[in-house]
Amino acid sequence: MLDVAMIQRCADPSLTPAIVEQFVRRAGSSDPLEVTVKAGGRLILVPKAKTPDEAMDLIREYVGQAVVRVGITQIPAGVGVKDVSELKSDLVHACENLRLGTGMFAKVVRIVAKWYGNPTDRNVFPEIFEDAVYAWKTGEFEGVSVFRAEDPGISVKMIAPPMAEQDLDTDSAPASSKLKESENSGRVGAAEMRIDLSRIGAR
């Protein structure tokens, strides 16, 4: 899916290749044309795009009505866009998607690191990474909309966390919630409801 050459050529330079690889493995897709649509927390089944044009048609159809994730980084489409006509086909090009997605993920990491007090202890970064992945998947961290939030612009010492033997559940609570276990009983992940709308309005 990814190789070092592509990461070095396309990914945000503030992230190490190891972090980029884990980020895509945990939160992304192997398919540059992958379009994921959710509405009200429920996954909407859409036709699988076979060409960049088909992928862009799907994106334009749902942006503004649902949460649309695109490409190998599953970047949220439509952030900062006022009209669907402003959406660019770069979203479904692997290199550009990696550039945009890792740049946005690096901002999410900085937001999470700031919440932690931007620690220099290398043992803390795995928790920051876990929370950043969770925030990327949900769009929020401690009540902050991470995709629309201002970049704190801090310098974060990024050290790749150990490779997990298996992916954590998408709905697992972030590591930061462990700091509040005395106040909260933890989060309970709810099973996703899948709705097939692919036949509605079929022509």
LUMLOMAR-692292 format. One record per atom (N, C-alpha, C): x, y, z. Coordinates in steps of 0.001 Angstrom, whole numbers, padded with zeros to 6 digits, always signed. Layout:
BEGIN
XYZ ...
END
This chain:
BEGIN
+000838-001205+000000 +000000+000000+000000 +000869+001249+000000 +001766+001350+000968 +002669+002486+001061 +004100+001992+001012 +004960+002773+000413 +006380+002465+000489 +007108+003716+000965 +008350+003536+001361 +009117+004643+001924 +009236+005797+000934 +009440+005458-000341 +009604+006500-001356 +008359+007384-001448 +007189+006756-001422 +005945+007530-001505 +005752+008383-000262 +006068+007816+000900 +005935+008570+002147 +006858+009782+002136 +008103+009571+001724 +009065+010672+001701 +008678+011736+000682 +008067+011308-000410 +007699+012244-001473 +006406+012998-001161 +005471+012336-000478 +004129+012900-000362 +003684+013287+001046 +004188+012601+002071 +003661+012811+003424 +004193+014086+004069 +003467+014561+005074 +003904+015731+005830 +005250+015433+006493 +006246+016287+006285 +007591+016016+006808 +007706+016026+008326 +006694+016549+009019 +006766+016563+010484 +006471+015189+011083 +005957+014278+010261 +005675+012914+010713 +006738+011967+010177 +007215+011071+011017 +008193+010092+010562 +007500+009059+009682 +008251+008386+008796 +007647+007340+007965 +006927+006272+008780 +007489+005905+009934 +006857+004879+010773 +005503+005347+011294 +005416+006621+011681 +004149+007161+012175 +003128+007233+011043 +003572+007660+009868 +002673+007722+008713 +002117+006339+008393 +002996+005354+008393 +002571+003986+008076 +001530+003484+009076 +001780+003734+010362 +000830+003283+011380 -000482+004059+011304 -000391+005342+011030 -001597+006163+010901 -002500+005631+009786 -001917+005366+008628 -002706+004865+007498 -003245+003470+007792 -002438+002646+008435 -002876+001287+008761 -004042+001312+009737 -003989+002205+010691 -005000+002258+011750 -006259+003025+011340 -006084+004071+010555 -007219+004967+010299 -007546+005161+008826 -006720+004607+007941 -006909+004851+006522 -007437+003660+005750 -007100+003620+004470 -007581+002577+003572 -006486+002240+002566 -006537+001037+002035 -005573+000638+001006 -006026+001085-000381 -007252+001590-000463 -007834+001976-001750 -007910+003498-001876 -007180+004087-002828 -007216+005547-003011 -008606+006072-003374 -009469+005189-003873 -010810+005605-004286 -011868+005308-003224 -011437+004858-002059 -012379+004510-000991 -013145+005746-000513 -014459+005663-000552 -015325+006735-000055 -016219+006148+001032 -016110+006678+002241 -016905+006211+003371 -017865+007320+003787 -019122+006963+003940 -020147+007957+004263 -020858+007564+005554 -020936+008499+006493 -021669+008277+007738 -022627+009431+007984 -023792+009088+008499 -024783+010102+008858 -025372+009728+010207 -025317+010649+011144 -025836+010368+012471 -025136+009209+013144 -023854+009032+012839 -023087+007945+013431 -023313+006601+012772 -024151+006563+011740 -024452+005309+011061 -023780+005255+009698 -023232+004106+009364 -022552+003925+008091 -023566+003747+006976 -023423+004542+005934 -024298+004441+004769 -023553+003672+003681 -024145+002603+003220 -023515+001807+002175 -023702+002493+000829 -022592+002779+000164 -022635+003438-001140 -021915+002557-002151 -022205+002726-003430 -021525+001928-004453 -020014+002141-004396 -019265+001087-004639 -017807+001196-004633 -017345+001906-005898 -016582+002954-005723 -016081+003714-006870 -014989+002931-007588 -015071+002900-008905 -014076+002187-009705 -013148+003141-010443 -013534+004395-010516 -012715+005404-011187 -012696+006671-010338 -011703+007539-010543 -011668+008808-009812 -012938+009635-010016 -013486+009613-011230 -014709+010378-011498 -015880+009848-010683 -015992+008517-010582 -017073+007930-009786 -016917+008299-008313 -015670+008279-007835 -015416+008643-006438 -015805+010091-006178 -015436+010986-007089 -015769+012398-006917 -017280+012625-006982 -017980+011859-007826 -019440+011981-007892 -020070+011613-006551 -019558+010542-005928 -020064+010125-004618 -019802+011201-003567 -018588+011743-003599 -018211+012773-002627 -019126+013985-002751 -019312+014443-003974 -020152+015628-004200 -021612+015368-003820 -022055+014124-003976 -023445+013790-003660 -023731+013891-002165 -022744+013503-001346 -023005+013402+000093 -022405+014514+000946 -021388+015221+000438 -020793+016300+001231 -021851+017356+001545 -021902+017747+002797 -022904+018710+003234 -024125+018052+003838 -024294+016746+003546 -025423+016001+004099 -024970+014931+005088 -023711+014534+004969 -023168+013471+005814 -021664+013673+005959 -021058+012869+006816 -019603+012899+006980 -019002+011995+005914 -018164+012563+005070 -017581+011815+003957 -016072+011718+004143 -015559+010489+004163 -014120+010256+004284 -013606+009688+002967 -012378+010093+002602 -011888+009773+001265 -010450+009270+001259 -010196+008266+000415 -008842+007867+000069 -008055+007118+001116 -006742+007053+000905 -005892+006215+001748 -005759+006744+003170 -005969+008038+003369 -005934+008569+004740 -007333+008745+005314 -008353+008479+004494 -009748+008703+004907 -009915+010122+005464 -009378+011062+004705 -009474+012471+005074 -010926+012932+004939 -011409+013767+005858 -012783+014260+005741 -012899+015259+004594 -013786+014969+003664 -013986+015877+002532 -014910+017008+002952 -014678+018167+002404 -015582+019287+002656 -015175+020215+003770 -014112+019893+004514 -013664+020782+005588 -013137+022081+004976 -013713+023185+005379 -013280+024474+004856 -013811+024794+003471 -014707+023941+002966 -015274+024150+001634 -016700+024681+001763 -016996+025767+001077 -018325+026378+001164 -019292+025816+000132 -018747+025291-000965 -019599+024765-002020 -018940+023522-002618 -019746+022545-003019 -019190+021297-003554 -018358+021534-004807 -018605+022633-005488 -017838+022929-006696 -016372+023206-006371 -016091+023490-005095 -014720+023768-004677 -013923+022489-004417 -014601+021353-004355 -013915+020085-004110 -013037+019729-005299 -011816+019307-005017 -010868+018988-006075 -010616+017487-006154 -010310+017026-007353 -010065+015602-007573 -008780+015125-006903 -007993+016074-006365 -006778+015704-005629 -007107+014741-004491 -008326+014818-003977 -008725+013977-002852 -008578+012496-003153 -008749+012107-004425 -008704+010688-004769 -007401+010302-005464 -006424+011186-005435 -005091+010863-005933 -004212+010502-004737 -003614+009335-004775 -002924+008780-003605 -001913+009737-002982 -001033+010318-003782 +000024+011172-003238 -000557+012434-002606 -001480+013075-003304 -002066+014312-002780 -002925+014034-001556 -003635+012904-001564 -004437+012523-000403 -003534+012297+000800 -002390+011659+000565 -001440+011423+001653 -000881+012743+002170 -000599+013677+001261 -000074+014983+001668 -001098+015732+002518 -002319+015797+002026 -003370+016518+002749 -003724+015833+004064 -003867+014505+004008 -004276+013752+005192 -003247+013777+006302 -001981+013568+005956 -000944+013570+006996 -000721+014973+007542 -000909+015988+006693 -000796+017360+007183 -001864+017665+008214 -003088+017197+007944 -004182+017415+008885 -003999+016562+010138 -003497+015324+009963 -003276+014462+011125 -002186+015040+012020 -001154+015638+011423 -000091+016260+012214 -000669+017377+013084 -001635+018119+012537 -002302+019163+013332 -003073+018541+014490 -003752+017425+014223 -004500+016735+015274 -003554+016280+016383 -002389+015758+016000 -001387+015339+016990 -000984+016524+017860 -000785+017683+017245 -000381+018867+018014 -001489+019320+018966 -002733+019203+018525 -003862+019558+019397 -003897+018643+020612 -003724+017347+020374 -003736+016376+021475 -002539+016594+022390 -001360+016822+021794 -000147+017027+022589 -000278+018257+023481 -000912+019302+022968 -001114+020507+023776 -001993+020192+024979 -003019+019365+024785 -003899+018974+025894 -003097+018239+026961 -002131+017448+026530 -001284+016709+027462 -000222+017603+028102 -000127+018857+027660 +000901+019739+028184 +002188+019655+027394 +002083+019085+026170 +003240+018908+025290 +004434+018316+026036 +004279+017123+026606 +005358+016499+027377 +006535+016098+026494 +007716+016050+027091 +008910+015626+026360 +009252+014165+026628 +008553+013554+027570 +008792+012150+027897 +008366+011274+026719 +009306+010535+026155 +009015+009714+024986 +007986+008630+025291 +007832+008264+026551 +006884+007213+026917 +005431+007680+026835 +005240+008994+026740 +003884+009536+026676 +003369+009591+025240 +004271+009668+024267 +003826+009841+022887 +002901+008733+022389 +003122+007454+022757 +002163+006430+022312 +000724+006748+022704 +000528+007340+023897 -000824+007715+024315 -001342+008879+023474 -000449+009820+023180 -000833+010948+022330 -001237+010440+020947 -000463+009499+020420 -000757+008927+019106 -002112+008225+019110 -002366+007421+020148 -003641+006707+020242 -004809+007692+020267 -004671+008748+021055 -005733+009745+021139 -005902+010486+019815 -004788+010732+019120 -004855+011427+017837 -005571+010566+016796 -005310+009266+016800 -005996+008355+015880 -007490+008331+016194 -007810+008265+017482 -009219+008270+017899 -009890+009577+017466 -009197+010687+017669 -009743+011992+017284 -009930+012076+015772 -009009+011486+015022 -009120+011480+013562 -010378+010720+013129 -010634+009611+013790 -011787+008789+013417 -013116+009427+013808 -013120+010109+014945 -014375+010676+015455 -014566+012147+015097 -013452+012834+014819 -013528+014262+014506 -013476+015161+015721 -013392+014551+016917 -013390+015362+018135 -012372+014849+019147 -011904+015771+019982 -011035+015408+021097 -011328+016353+022250 -011801+015797+023338 -012130+016583+024527 -013003+017790+024194 -014026+017541+023374 -014983+018587+023031 -014545+019529+021930 -013359+019297+021362 -012841+020168+020305 -013029+019499+018946 -013569+020236+017984 -013685+019742+016614 -012314+019877+015962 -011572+018773+015919 -010151+018841+015560 -009899+019273+014122 -010824+019012+013230 -010584+019364+011832 -010780+020857+011569 -011574+021496+012397 -011830+022924+012214 -011083+023798+013225 -010488+023150+014211 -009771+023892+015254 -008498+024528+014700 -008073+025585+015360 -006841+026269+014962 -005637+025413+015331 -004637+025410+014476 -003408+024660+014742 -002646+025355+015864 -002360+024640+016966 -001634+025276+018073 -000208+025658+017712 +000320+025056+016645 +001639+025440+016160 +002800+025081+017058 +002583+024131+017969 +003669+023736+018866 +004542+022675+018204 +005751+022537+018702 +006663+021515+018202 +006512+020267+019062 +006215+019148+018416 +005992+017898+019140 +007072+016893+018766 +007690+016306+019787 +008685+015271+019541 +007956+013971+019268 +007923+013582+017995 +007135+012420+017593 +008000+011170+017503 +007623+010179+018282 +008328+008900+018294 +007307+007821+017981 +007599+007007+016983 +006638+005988+016571 +006333+005042+017713 +005052+004858+018039 +004678+003907+019082 +004905+002483+018608 +005013+001525+019527 +005205+000133+019128 +004068-000317+018225 +004388-001131+017219 +003373-001639+016310 +002446-002579+017052 +001170-002252+017033 +000198-003091+017736 +000025-004407+016997 -000193-005488+017750 -000390-006788+017134 -001696-006829+016363 -002680-006097+016807 -003941-006013+016094 -004528-004631+016300 -005325-004195+015329 -005919-002868+015412 -006891-002788+016569 -006914-001628+017221 -007887-001400+018273 -009229-001100+017639 -010297-001371+018359 -011641-001088+017877 -011789+000400+017623 -012428+000738+016508 -012630+002141+016155 -013318+002912+017264 -014209+002235+017988 -014993+002930+018996 -014367+002872+020380 -013110+002378+020482 -012461+002319+021783 -012261+003720+022327 -012372+003866+023630 -012197+005175+024243 -010756+005626+024106 -010510+006928+023951 -009152+007432+023823 -008381+007264+025119 -007055+007281+024990 -006216+007105+026171 -006460+008199+027196 -006798+009407+026735 -007008+010515+027669 -008151+010240+028627 -009116+009414+028202 -010253+009135+029076 -009836+008335+030290 -008688+007645+030189 -008207+006875+031330 -007839+007787+032493 -007533+009051+032156 -007189+010003+033198 -008422+010411+033987 -009608+010090+033454 -010850+010510+034088 -011655+009324+034611 -011026+008157+034757 -011766+006968+035157 -012408+007116+036526 -011816+007967+037359 -012387+008165+038683 -013696+008948+038616 -013887+009665+037482 -015092+010467+037340 -016102+009823+036406 -015590+009044+035448 -016471+008442+034462 -016305+006936+034452 -017321+006260+034080 -017270+004796+034047 -016721+004272+032742 -016282+005190+031848 -015715+004760+030571 -016756+004831+029476 -016267+004692+028255 -017174+004776+027121 -017574+003373+026667 -018791+003248+026237 -019265+001968+025737 -019487+002119+024245 -018768+001336+023445 -018894+001432+021992 -020207+000826+021537 -020875+001537+020681 -022138+001030+020151 -021918+000463+018763 -022575-000648+018471 -022431-001263+017157 -023022-000338+016104 -022333-000249+014951 -022804+000627+013889 -024012+000018+013185 -024962+000873+012839 -026067+000436+012002 -025701+000758+010573 -025883-000180+009691 -025546+000025+008290 -026818+000195+007470 -026853+001221+006675 -028030+001509+005867 -027624+001499+004405 -028255+000678+003620 -027942+000594+002197 -028856+001542+001428 -028277+002663+000983 -029044+003642+000209 -028662+003617-001262 -027855+002616-001631 -027323+002590-002993 -028413+002409-004043 -029560+001801-003618 -030622+001566-004603 -031631+002707-004672 -031567+003588-003689 -032518+004698-003682 -032199+005665-004810 -033169+005941-005611 -032964+006865-006726 -032125+006283-007828 -032018+004933-007859 -031211+004292-008899 -031809+004575-010267 -030917+004771-011218 -031366+005060-012578 -030977+003927-013504 
END
